[in-house]
Amino acid sequence: MTILNYGKRDIALILAGSTSTVPTYFMIGSGSGTVAIAQTALIAATDRQAVTATNGSTLYKIKWTGDWNSIEMSGTTLKEFGMTI
């Protein structure tokens, strides 16, 4: 897993108490290639879903939940995953 520059920035802002940079969407894609640290998007995004739940009740862990149905995933070769605000 690679954390891109924007992700590192957002993690720092969240640790500093910001609530405006908390991820609200999951993204999936079918692209392949080398990840560039300054990349701001998936190589070939195929769909985006809203985060449906967030749970931080376990110490040192946070769980984001989102759902794709079988029709949305049908025929997709999942190669990329990302989160965005």
URPEUR-V92065 format. One line per field, one symbol per residue. burial: b if it has 9 or more other C-alpha atoms within 8 Angstrom, else e. Layout:
burial=???
This chain:
burial=eeebbeebebeebbeeebeebbbbbbbbbbbeeeeeeebeebbebeebbebeebeeeeeeebebebeeeeeeeeeeeebbbebee
